[in-house]
């Protein structure tokens, strides 16, 4: 069935790719999803402004409910691919594969809708906005009741991975993806002439001490067995060759896989940075914007879904995944419900399709769309006990 609708799924993906929308602004995408669901006779409702939730009920008797999730937002990236379906929205691009996720879930919906006489139970389809931007569309949809009425026994999602060849999928049981927090730091001193440092309180030197010292949070305080990442990607000291500025501004990220350690690290980072600045005569404002929690794949559910994937694709096409220190707001579902988040291979080295996500050259081998739709439908039917 997935092969039969493959060209239609490709067309949907290309339409979405050519018309990307940023987080919390997926208005045309949401309308497009609603139009497709209505055309299939699948009831739906709006949620979280641009989110969509739909239900497909099998005609055989069963009260079991599972949820399938796709995200819809794009990234503020200018696409450089030379393809006919290139983004028509300047500065916005589906560089993380959410066009694949949405088109795939629509294809899965089509298959399940045609199979209603063959299974019992209910499949909840979650088309979610704003995975790419805090506080994350998943958190908002959960607050608005996406996991209630009816309450699913499991939430399942898939995500593109160009490092895996098209035709394969990847799984990891247990802790899989990291929590993520955004760090915004300002170090204020006293600027002046670079040739008279004794008259100044140099925030550049103080900031350098802070950046280096904070790495001890990772190397000397964190448990070596617990993955932890602290990185600063923006440093602004707007002086000159002979001008020491009054302040330095930093932005960074902190990631880990344990909520207790995450909270402790927040306190330690703030205390350390503020203490170093104070000891050198400066002031440090250390602000933490708490982001997504870590993502955990429930072990039994993941083992079951992996077994279904092996049935569908063959064991040779199902691979093991390592811990991934990127973050995903699917983690919110995994913190309150049994969840499984697996990877869909979309790369093809022979075709030169190797670019990573979040790059202006990201693309996929569209043969993967025949797997993404059929596999998820197969997983849904099997997980419902049919």
PESULFEN-V832651 format. One record per helix or strand of 3 or more residues. SS is the DSSP state (A for helix, B for strand). FROM is the first residue (numbers start at 1). TO is the last residue. If there is no record, write none. Layout:
ss: {SS:SS}
from: {FROM:FROM}
to: {TO:TO}
//
This chain:
ss: {A:A:B:B:B:A:A:B:A:B:B:B:B:A:A:A:B:B:A:B:B:A:A:B:A:B:A:A}
from: {6:27:44:51:60:98:116:120:137:154:169:174:181:197:203:216:228:247:259:283:295:299:315:318:331:339:349:368}
to: {18:39:47:57:71:114:118:128:143:165:171:177:188:199:214:221:236:256:279:290:297:313:317:320:336:348:351:383}
//
